[in-house]
């Protein structure tokens, strides 16, 4: 069986709660424990830096992808196993997606939401069947889950759309779900 690669979308900021960074570190360590490669945005700031440093410290292979214009802002982490520089954000997202077997979404802002909605839309359109997992640290993604309930209630999506992603409460629960979904 090939080594699996998990794409992690998350904030380039640490967020307001210490639990966000702790969850990022826990998930980074769990990637290594499961023999999975981290695929992420190659930043060394915020939750991106936390998950990458924890994955590296635990021995995981790391694959980072960053567009040229974000090298200074996100402090491109050059000590990764693989470091790819793209010209655009669209290329970044494509390279990350194409090099992963599943997607995990930690707390983040507009960029994280953009990444999540793109892979969710592709899933809805039948372009992939990769697992998508949101780690709901301290209820961070609860408003998003409520929005999906509203989207279905208001007739803009079928009930099945809520099944295209999995909401979990912890890094450990995400790893268990992925372990089952990817075997």
N, C-alpha and C positions, 0 to 999 in steps of 0.2 A: 504494500500500500504506500502511495506517495505521501510525503510530508505535506500536511495541510497548511494553508495560509489563511489567516484571519485578518480582514481589513477592519481597522478601527477608525471610526470617525469620532472626533471629540474636539473640545474647545482649545483654542490657542491661548486661552486665559485660564487661570485656576478656578474661577468661580467664587462665589461668596461663602461656600461651606467647605470645611476641611474634609468632609466625607467624600467630596468629589475626587480630590487628589488621592485619597486613600483607596477608593475603588479603582481608580486608574492604575495605581501601583499593584493592587491585588490582581487585577486582570492581566497586567504585564507579566507578573510572576506565574500566573496560571497558564499563560501561553507557553512558557518554557517548560513547565511541568508536564504539559500534554504533548510536547514535541512539535508545537505549532509555530509557524513563522508569523511575525508581526508585519503587516503591510499597513502603512499609515502615511501621513502627510509630511514626514521628515523634519518636523519642527522640534526645537529643543526648549519650547516655552509651554506654559500652561499644562493642561491635561495631556497634550501630545508628548511633551517632554517627560512627564511622569510615567506614562505607560511605556515609553521607549526605554528609559533608563532602567525601569524595573525589569522589563523583558531582557535587556542586555545583561543586567546583573545576575539574572537567573539562568543565563545561557541560551536564550532564544536567538534564532536568526532574525535579523531585522531588515526590512525592505522599505526604504523611505522614498517618497516622490514629492518634489517641491518645484513650483514654477519659479523662474528666475526672479520675478518681481517680489517674491516673498522671502528670498534668501536672507535679507537683513532683518526684516520684520519678525519672522518666525525663527530666526537663528538656525538656519539649516544645519542639521546634526550630521556632520560628515563622517563620524566614526561608526556608521551603520554597516551591516554586512553588505548591503547594496544601497547605493545612493544615486537616484535618478533625478536629473534636472530637466524640466519641461519648459516649453515656451508659454503655455497658457494653463489656466485653471481647468479648462475642458480636457486637455491632454492629461493633466494630473489625475483627474477623476477616472478617466478611461484606463490609464495604466494601473492605478490602484485596483479598480474593479477587475480588470482582466487578469491580474496576478493574485486573485483571492478566491477562496472556496466558500466563504461566508462573510457576513458583515455584522459588526458589533458597533452600536452607537452609544457612546457615553454622553454625559451632559455637554452642551456646547451652544453656540449662538447661531447666527444666520448661516454661516458657512456649513456648519454641521447639519442644519436643517436642509440646506440645499443638497448636500450629498445624500442624506437619507431619502428625501423625496424623489431624487433622480432614480436611485436603485429601486425604490418602492414602485415608482411608475413603470420602470422596465419590467418589474415582476408582474405587475397588474396586466401589462401588455403581452405577457408570455415570453419575454426576451431572455429570461433566466429563471432558475428555481433555487438560487442560493438562499440559505437561511439568513434572515435579517433579525437581529436581536437588539432591543433597546434595554440598557441597564438603567432601571428606574431608581437611581440613588436618591434616597430621602424624598421620593415622590416627584422628582424633577420632571418626568415625562407624563405624569398624570393629566395635565391639561391637554397634551397632545392626544392621549387615549380618549379623553372626553370629546375632543374635536372630531375624532374618527367616528365615535358613536353618533355625533350630530350629523356628520356627512352621510352616514347610512340612514339615519332617521329622516333626513331631509331629501332622500332619494338621489343623491349624487354618486352613490356607490352601492354595490350589493353588500350584503352581510359578509360575503366571502372576502372582501377587501381587508377586513380586520384580521384575517388569518394569514396575510402575507408577511406579517412581522410578529415577533414574540416579545412581550413585555415581561421582564424579570426584575427581581428586587436586588440581586447581588451579583458580584463577579462570579462567585462560585456557582450560582444557579445558571448563569450564562454558559459557563464551561461545561456543566453537566448536560445542558440542553444541546450544545454544539457537539459534544462527544457522541450523543445519541443520534443527532440529525445527520452527522457526517460519516457514520459507519455503514 
